[in-house]
């Protein structure tokens, strides 16, 4: 979901990161505050003052979003859920949780606390602005933050999964009907439907309301929501099918390995082109020493193929290309998606025992989903 991310700082041990796309939003919000919101609500100031107000308003929004996500993350951690950190990106923020909440009650609390945090921040800002104790230009900024936090809370409370309101609804349905899968299917269908509504509204305001940026924005958020709603349902099915299944169950034990001394030319001709795999384990005297993928061959010029040996270009064994036989199949999938590889070596005490491939994992998944269709979980 994310491109390049930068860690800004840690809060309560939770990493706060920004995706590159977030800087675009920062600039857009600063610009629209400096040219629209502030001049309209507080006319008569200088253009440079509006620009500063816009920048501080946008940074205030950033702090607000971080606090909202932090509320989710801290409550989740209190219930023992693993947190990967908070990432801010083009559509706001996400507290990345590695696990699904274990019960409807936990899901409800983790979900509701974000909007509650936003409502509290909004209320505090309203009070501060209302009391009139703030210095001149800070007043309008705090007023803006009061409004935007309440808008944030309201938007997030829409019952469209994976928005917070959708999670709240899912927890209620889950508690009521006892089936996480059905609760997720219903709420993610609502989420996808809501995404479609946003796309249509965006197009309408784009064509008839002449709202270029606003309209485009709704279309993009709508597309994102649709995609996120469908992906979370898929993710849930995937997790249910693969979690708790050891890698050894899926691995192929007949493995074609290549000797370390082989030339790159022979590797390409006799292995890559013959077997159609993108990765081969490399062995030396029957001992596993690494692996070689098409990635290592790409940068080599043709005339180097004869001179270079597999041993000189291979990758060493590590977490990115190998996994233990007793590891969870979900872990294997996570590793594959993180590194973009489709095959992992299965290694037990430095010995190659098999290969697990994305294709085998997905085939098992498809089968299990078919069999589960009528299951009740
Ligand atoms: Zn939230």
Boltz pocket constraint, residues with backbone or C-beta under 6 A from the ligand:
constraints:
  - pocket:
      binder: B
      contacts: [[A, 68], [A, 69], [A, 72], [A, 111], [A, 114], [A, 115], [A, 156], [A, 164]]
      max_distance: 6.0
